[in-house]
Amino acid sequence: MRSSVRTIVIVGGGYSGTAVAIELLRAGVDPVRVVLIDRMHIGRGVAYARRDYPFLLNVPVGRMSANCADPTEFLKFARRRNPEISSEDFVPRELYGDYLEAALREAELAGAPQGELQRVFGCATAVERFPRNAGLRVYLEDGRSIYGDSIVLALGNPPSKPLSRAAALRNSACCVDDPWSGPLRFRRDETALVVGTGLTMADVVMAARHTTGGKITIHALSRHGLIPRSQAPLGTMHDRRDVSAILTAASNSLPRFVHAVRLVVKDLERRGGDWRDAITLIRELAPTIWQRMPARERQRFLRHMRSYWDVLRHRLPENTWITLADMRQAGRLHVHAGRLQLLEPAGKQIRAVWRVRGEQGQHTLVVDRVINCTGPDYDARRSQQPLLRSLIAQGMAVPDSLGLGLVTDDVGTLTEASGRAAADLHYIGPMLRPNRWEIAAVAELREQASRLAHRLIAPLAKRPSSPVLVPSSGAVSGAPLFN
């Protein structure tokens, strides 16, 4: 079956996929069909799903608009729920999910007369390309298939790498490999080991404290034992001289780059600013810095500086940071620097053995459960996602050599194994890191979604007609269209 309607299939209904769909519908190109596929959370994804505990956004309301044309869009939405909310407040992530769902509905209703949005619930497992640029087919786990002119992969954060030295606990309910796979039911007076000390650790600790009324003991372990710093009001005290010095240093060597950043921090503090202003500047410059940095220096950065950058860049709401500090003071949260050596059953509990950083000896601890909070594993060479594995096996996607994600151009078009750009296959999300390094926050992703949508829209009028959603192996034709 063929149709004059152009079809763009977006695999992934979290922030990135929803943002691209909104941009396509708002553009008013006529006719266009947007098919948005997700297992369960279209418009929310895992990050903004409804949960038992009201996890807070790690960025203030005033910096979270998904609309490049209206930086205050989310603030206005939040104030309709609560007029007392200010631009510097941290609100529950669930509210941001409500905002994305509302923005998607509004874009759908205001879209071009012949445009449409189809929501498809399912799990994409493979992609097939037809000869002579005749389109693509996405296969779903349940046997359906969807045809389209272009496909956008918006797969979200990949899962964490499984904990090493934990083979004996693979099927144990006491060892949680994905804290977002379901609600964590903490018990009063239990002891838990959290592997990883980043933002996910903070979420788990806050939820555990809430669930148990603070009657829990948590040990958090990472190689450096660093925890995220607190947020602060956004400053703008840097100037063009800062930019020039940093970019020049990044083009030479990592030590010169670090030295240049330290000089900027000292200058900001001398003028009454804050180190966070310098980090914000580096984040804004990150794509240019990364592209200018020699390959050898990128490797040095990943080996020596990545952990320090993460704790400075990915920060916590001040109230969350204070709560963690209070728990440490009360002996309810212990942060350790070291490398995990072994996890093994100890009756109904788990024995954890790690080597303390800078020491030869080992420490042993018996806990009630272990939770993997090591963060996303961006190395596509290790991916267990069927769709990504299929694309790599066919040469339709290429993992980058540093294990940061996928090889793409600046806008997100995938590079194939042949070295050719896949004009009909695109990616948006954190695995753009090989090209941009810093591409995890709304501020970066909304710009990327807008650029990608414009690329997808530009050639619509010039292309031949495309296939539409059709059944495969007797599956029911079509997908529900929600008006």
Disulfide bonds with the S-S distance in Angstrom:
none
